[in-house]
């Protein structure tokens, strides 16, 4: 019991295992590791700081028709919905439009 208590005290003190809010992923690029398909999520790897996270991913509606989803290799996270990344290809015009709006 003492070892478990000490471990949790350490984890709380150092924020080990702590995950920032989902919004902290928005705008980051990610690598697709399980292709997205219509009606089923894929999976992406995203680097934030010195940690790598794997997240479920679904396509951003306005980007889904531009490039076939199986061809998406690198994406940008445009939104987070209940722990799932909403992504679009980095070179998609919809992403450029979002980036220009976010710069205002």
C-alpha positions as CSV (number, residue, x, y, z in Angstrom):
1,X,0.0,0.0,0.0
2,X,2.8,2.4,0.8
3,X,4.5,1.8,-2.6
4,X,1.2,2.5,-4.4
5,X,0.6,5.7,-2.4
6,X,4.1,6.9,-3.0
7,X,3.7,6.2,-6.8
8,X,0.5,8.2,-7.0
9,X,2.0,11.0,-5.0
10,X,4.9,11.2,-7.4
11,X,2.6,11.1,-10.5
12,X,0.5,14.0,-9.1
13,X,3.5,16.0,-8.2
14,X,5.3,15.6,-11.6
15,X,2.2,15.6,-13.8
16,X,3.4,12.3,-15.3
17,X,0.7,10.8,-17.4
18,X,-1.1,14.2,-17.5
19,X,-2.8,15.0,-20.8
20,X,-3.6,18.6,-21.6
21,X,-7.1,19.4,-22.8
22,X,-8.1,18.1,-26.2
23,X,-8.0,21.6,-27.6
24,X,-4.2,21.6,-27.3
25,X,-4.0,19.2,-30.2
26,X,-5.8,21.6,-32.7
27,X,-3.4,22.8,-35.3
28,X,-0.8,20.1,-34.9
29,X,0.2,17.9,-37.8
30,X,-0.2,14.1,-37.4
31,X,0.8,11.0,-39.4
32,X,-1.9,8.6,-40.4
33,X,-1.2,5.1,-39.1
34,X,-4.7,3.5,-39.8
35,X,-6.4,5.0,-42.9
36,X,-9.7,6.8,-42.5
37,X,-12.7,5.5,-44.2
38,X,-16.2,6.7,-44.7
39,X,-18.2,5.6,-41.7
40,X,-15.2,4.3,-39.7
41,X,-12.5,6.2,-37.9
42,X,-8.8,5.9,-38.5
43,X,-5.9,6.5,-36.3
44,X,-3.1,9.1,-36.2
45,X,0.1,9.7,-34.4
46,X,0.7,13.2,-33.2
47,X,3.8,14.7,-31.4
48,X,3.2,17.2,-28.7
49,X,6.2,18.3,-26.8
50,X,8.4,15.3,-26.1
51,X,5.4,12.9,-26.1
52,X,3.7,11.0,-28.9
53,X,-0.1,10.3,-28.8
54,X,-2.2,8.0,-30.9
55,X,-5.7,9.4,-31.5
56,X,-8.8,8.1,-33.2
57,X,-9.4,10.3,-36.2
58,X,-12.3,11.1,-38.5
59,X,-12.2,13.3,-41.7
60,X,-13.1,17.0,-41.6
61,X,-16.4,17.2,-43.7
62,X,-15.2,19.9,-46.1
63,X,-12.0,18.1,-46.8
64,X,-13.4,14.6,-47.3
65,X,-14.0,14.9,-51.0
66,X,-10.8,16.8,-52.0
67,X,-8.3,13.9,-51.9
68,X,-9.3,10.3,-51.4
69,X,-9.0,9.5,-47.7
70,X,-6.9,6.3,-48.2
71,X,-4.2,8.6,-49.7
72,X,-4.0,10.8,-46.7
73,X,-0.5,10.4,-45.1
74,X,0.0,13.6,-43.2
75,X,-3.0,15.5,-41.7
76,X,-3.7,18.5,-39.6
77,X,-6.0,18.4,-36.6
78,X,-8.7,21.0,-37.2
79,X,-11.0,20.1,-34.3
80,X,-11.4,17.6,-31.4
81,X,-14.7,15.9,-30.7
82,X,-15.0,13.8,-27.5
83,X,-11.4,12.7,-27.8
84,X,-11.4,12.0,-31.5
85,X,-9.3,14.2,-33.8
86,X,-11.1,15.7,-36.8
87,X,-8.5,15.9,-39.5
88,X,-7.8,17.1,-43.0
89,X,-4.8,16.7,-45.3
90,X,-2.2,19.3,-44.8
91,X,-2.3,20.5,-48.4
92,X,-6.1,20.7,-48.5
93,X,-7.6,24.1,-49.5
94,X,-10.2,23.8,-46.6
95,X,-7.2,23.7,-44.2
96,X,-5.7,26.8,-45.8
97,X,-9.0,28.6,-45.4
98,X,-9.2,27.6,-41.7
99,X,-5.6,28.7,-41.1
100,X,-6.3,32.1,-42.7
101,X,-9.4,32.6,-40.5
102,X,-7.5,31.6,-37.4
103,X,-4.8,34.2,-38.2
104,X,-7.3,37.1,-38.0
